[in-house]
Amino acid sequence: MEPVRPEGVSEEVAGWEVRATEPDLAGIASVQVAGKECPTSWGLRATPLAVPNAEPGWYENRMIVSVASGKGGTGKTLVATSLALSLKDRERVQMLDCDVEEPDVHIFLRPVITRSEAVYIQVPEMDEKKCTYCGKCAEVCAYHAIAVLGKHVLVFPELCHGCGACSYLCPENAISEEGRESGIVEWGHSDGIEFAHGKLNVGEAMAPPVIRKVKEQASNNGVVIVDAPPGTSCPVVESIKGSDFCILVTEPTLFGLNDLMLAVETVRELDIPCGVVLNRAGVGDRKVEEYCQKEKIPILLTIPMDIGIARI
């Protein structure tokens, strides 16, 4: 099936196999969602998944599109993997799952894993023979990973962010660093899509180091799709920063609107152009659409609440 491209949307930024408004679906038997044929009788509506005002940033021939959401359960991974599957026959596509606490892109793509590598955080190791217990290390640690109590130094590795300030500023050179494993990164491929994801070790609080390791694997050309964690905290910022465009997935509920507003503030702070995908359309009200219109945020796609899509 030839892609339907609305007037004014270039082939280079097309993100779906078939993209049209509902009246244009006449005579089209099916569309592609998550790489599978979906009957148009399901009432699926697609609008142009274009990326306005976005130009490839890190490398001349690479575009990085991140997919994020202010809350969990909005269908973020469905959108990310569907975009990857729709582009793979015309572009070099790489899928990076940066939701390292709950990675699930592999459930959709079922990649063949070819290699893995542990991720380490450099944490302080004290030399009690050199230490004078001056407390400088505890003073400079913003995360309270070191405490000096009399003639004892306590190190809390799980709180350490690996910044190295304690060892750099120790006047006695009594602090060295050792690696502590915090997770792993795995690489592979799935039907022409390059794949990488991270897995944070159970009990670890520090997701950004694993996310950075995943993003180090980004290709120098083609389309890189980043599936970000939900929310607006540090792991999300680490995942989406440097993106050329961010797709924000939400739902038409009050919770969805509230978290969308937080997500929009985040991407604007990072100076990343964004658009919205509205999932489960029809189950709530029009407040999300009114907000997007007011803020001049394009709604790129609407996905109806339909059990047929859930069965894919």
C-alpha positions in Angstrom: 0.0 0.0 0.0 1.3 3.4 -0.9 1.5 5.9 2.0 -1.1 8.6 1.9 0.6 11.9 2.4 -1.5 15.0 3.0 -0.6 18.1 1.0 2.2 20.1 2.5 3.7 17.2 4.5 7.0 16.1 2.9 7.9 12.5 2.5 11.1 12.9 4.6 9.1 13.7 7.8 6.3 11.1 7.2 6.1 8.9 10.3 3.3 6.4 9.5 2.5 4.1 6.6 -1.0 5.6 6.1 -1.8 9.1 7.5 -5.0 10.8 6.7 -8.0 12.4 8.3 -11.1 10.2 8.7 -12.9 11.3 5.5 -9.8 10.4 3.5 -10.0 6.8 4.7 -12.8 6.0 2.1 -11.5 3.2 -0.1 -8.6 2.4 2.2 -9.1 -1.1 3.7 -6.5 -0.9 6.5 -3.8 1.2 8.1 -0.6 0.3 10.0 -0.4 0.4 13.8 2.6 -1.2 15.5 3.5 -2.7 12.2 0.3 -4.6 11.7 -2.7 -4.1 9.5 -5.7 -2.6 11.3 -9.1 -2.5 9.5 -10.4 1.0 9.1 -13.7 -0.2 10.3 -12.2 0.3 13.8 -12.6 4.0 13.2 -8.8 4.7 13.4 -8.0 8.3 12.6 -4.6 9.4 11.7 -3.3 13.0 11.2 0.1 14.0 9.8 2.9 12.9 12.1 5.1 15.8 10.9 7.8 17.4 13.0 7.5 21.2 12.4 10.5 23.4 13.1 12.7 20.4 13.7 16.0 20.0 12.0 18.6 17.2 12.5 20.8 18.4 15.3 23.7 16.2 16.6 24.8 15.0 13.2 23.9 16.3 9.7 22.2 13.0 8.7 20.6 12.0 12.0 17.3 13.0 13.5 16.5 12.1 17.1 12.8 11.8 18.0 12.0 11.1 21.6 8.6 9.8 22.8 7.6 10.9 26.3 4.6 11.3 28.5 3.8 13.2 31.7 2.3 10.0 33.2 2.5 6.3 32.8 0.1 4.1 30.9 -0.7 6.5 28.1 0.5 4.3 25.2 3.9 5.9 24.8 5.7 2.7 23.9 3.0 1.7 21.4 3.5 5.1 19.6 7.3 4.7 19.7 7.4 1.2 18.3 4.7 1.9 15.7 6.8 4.9 14.5 9.9 2.7 14.3 8.1 -0.1 12.4 6.5 2.4 10.0 9.9 4.0 9.1 12.1 0.9 8.9 11.5 0.2 5.2 12.5 3.7 4.1 15.0 4.9 6.7 17.8 3.5 8.9 16.0 3.3 12.2 17.4 2.7 15.7 15.1 2.2 18.8 16.6 3.2 22.2 14.5 2.2 25.2 15.6 4.6 27.9 12.9 3.6 30.4 15.6 1.6 32.3 13.4 1.0 35.4 10.6 -0.7 33.4 11.9 -1.4 29.8 9.2 -2.9 27.6 10.1 -2.0 24.0 11.5 -5.6 23.7 8.0 -7.0 24.3 6.8 -5.2 21.1 9.8 -5.7 18.9 11.1 -9.0 20.3 14.7 -8.2 19.3 17.6 -10.7 19.0 20.1 -9.6 21.7 23.7 -9.8 20.4 25.7 -8.3 23.3 25.5 -6.7 26.7 27.7 -4.5 28.9 27.5 -3.7 32.6 27.2 0.0 33.6 29.3 1.2 36.6 29.1 4.3 38.8 32.4 5.5 40.3 31.9 5.6 44.1 34.4 6.7 46.8 36.7 4.4 48.6 38.4 5.7 51.8 42.0 5.3 52.8 41.7 5.4 56.6 45.5 5.7 56.9 45.5 9.1 55.0 42.2 10.4 56.3 42.3 13.2 58.9 38.5 13.2 59.3 38.3 16.9 58.4 34.8 16.4 57.0 35.5 18.2 53.7 34.2 15.2 51.6 30.9 15.2 53.5 30.6 19.0 53.1 30.9 19.0 49.3 28.7 16.0 48.7 25.3 17.4 47.6 23.6 13.9 47.9 24.8 13.1 51.5 26.5 9.9 50.3 29.4 10.5 52.8 29.1 11.2 56.5 32.0 11.8 58.9 31.2 10.9 62.5 34.2 11.5 64.8 36.9 9.1 63.6 34.6 7.2 61.3 33.7 7.8 57.7 30.5 6.3 56.4 29.9 5.9 52.6 26.4 5.2 51.2 27.1 3.9 47.7 23.4 3.9 46.7 23.2 7.6 47.1 26.4 8.4 45.2 25.9 10.1 41.8 29.6 9.5 40.8 30.4 13.2 40.4 33.9 12.8 41.9 33.8 16.0 43.9 34.8 14.2 47.1 38.0 12.7 45.7 38.9 15.8 43.8 38.6 18.1 46.8 40.0 15.8 49.5 43.0 17.7 50.9 44.8 14.5 51.9 44.1 12.5 48.7 42.6 9.9 50.9 39.7 9.1 48.5 40.0 6.9 45.4 37.1 5.6 43.3 35.9 2.2 42.5 33.2 1.0 40.1 29.9 -0.2 41.4 27.6 -2.0 38.9 24.2 -0.2 38.6 22.7 -1.9 35.6 23.3 -3.3 32.1 22.9 -2.2 28.5 21.9 -4.7 25.8 22.1 -4.3 22.0 20.5 -6.2 19.3 18.2 -6.0 16.2 14.7 -6.7 15.2 13.6 -7.1 11.6 15.8 -4.3 10.3 15.6 -2.1 13.4 18.7 -1.5 15.5 17.8 -1.9 19.2 19.3 -1.0 22.5 17.9 -0.8 26.0 19.1 -0.5 29.6 18.1 -2.4 32.7 18.6 -0.8 36.1 19.5 -3.2 38.9 16.9 -3.9 41.5 17.2 -1.5 44.4 19.2 1.1 42.5 18.0 4.7 42.7 20.2 6.2 40.0 18.7 5.7 36.5 20.6 8.5 34.5 24.0 6.7 34.3 22.3 3.7 32.6 20.3 6.0 30.4 23.5 7.9 29.3 25.1 4.5 28.4 22.1 3.6 26.3 22.2 7.0 24.5 25.9 6.5 23.7 24.9 3.9 21.3 22.9 6.3 19.1 23.7 6.0 15.4 25.3 8.8 13.5 22.8 8.7 10.7 19.2 7.8 10.1 16.3 8.1 12.6 16.9 7.5 16.3 13.7 7.0 18.3 14.0 7.3 22.1 11.4 5.8 24.3 11.6 7.9 27.5 10.4 7.0 31.0 7.1 8.5 32.1 7.0 11.7 34.2 9.2 14.8 34.2 12.0 13.9 36.6 15.7 13.5 36.1 15.5 10.2 34.1 13.1 11.9 31.6 15.3 15.0 31.2 18.3 12.7 30.6 16.4 10.7 28.0 15.0 13.5 25.9 17.7 16.2 26.1 19.5 16.6 22.7 16.4 15.4 20.8 15.4 17.2 17.6 11.7 16.6 18.4 9.6 15.2 21.2 6.3 13.4 20.8 4.2 13.7 24.0 1.6 11.0 24.4 -1.4 11.8 26.6 -5.1 10.9 27.1 -8.2 13.1 27.3 -8.6 13.1 31.0 -7.9 15.6 33.8 -4.9 13.6 34.9 -3.7 13.4 31.4 -4.1 17.2 30.9 -2.3 18.0 34.2 0.7 15.8 33.4 0.8 16.9 29.8 1.1 20.5 31.0 4.1 19.5 33.1 5.7 17.6 30.2 5.3 20.6 27.9 7.0 22.9 30.5 9.9 20.4 30.6 10.5 20.2 26.8 10.1 23.9 26.5 12.7 24.4 29.2 15.0 22.2 27.2 14.1 24.1 24.0 12.8 21.0 22.2 9.9 21.4 19.7 7.0 19.0 20.5 3.7 17.7 19.3 1.0 15.6 21.0 -0.4 12.2 20.3 -3.9 11.8 21.9 -4.5 8.2 22.8 -7.9 6.7 23.9 -9.7 9.6 22.1 -13.3 9.8 23.0 -13.2 8.6 26.6 -12.9 12.0 28.2 -13.5 15.6 27.2 -11.9 18.1 24.9 -9.8 20.0 27.4 -6.6 18.5 26.1 -7.4 19.6 22.6 -8.4 23.1 23.8 -5.1 23.3 25.8 -3.0 22.3 22.7 -4.9 24.8 20.5 -4.3 27.6 23.1 -0.6 26.7 23.4 -0.2 26.2 19.6 0.9 22.6 20.1 0.1 20.4 17.1 -1.9 17.3 17.7 -0.1 14.8 15.5 -2.3 11.8 15.9 -5.5 10.6 17.6 -6.0 7.0 18.5 -9.5 5.9 19.5 -10.4 3.8 22.5 -10.9 0.5 20.7 -10.4 -3.1 21.8 -9.2 -4.0 18.3 -6.1 -1.9 18.8 -5.4 -3.4 22.2 -5.4 -6.9 20.6 -2.5 -6.1 18.3 
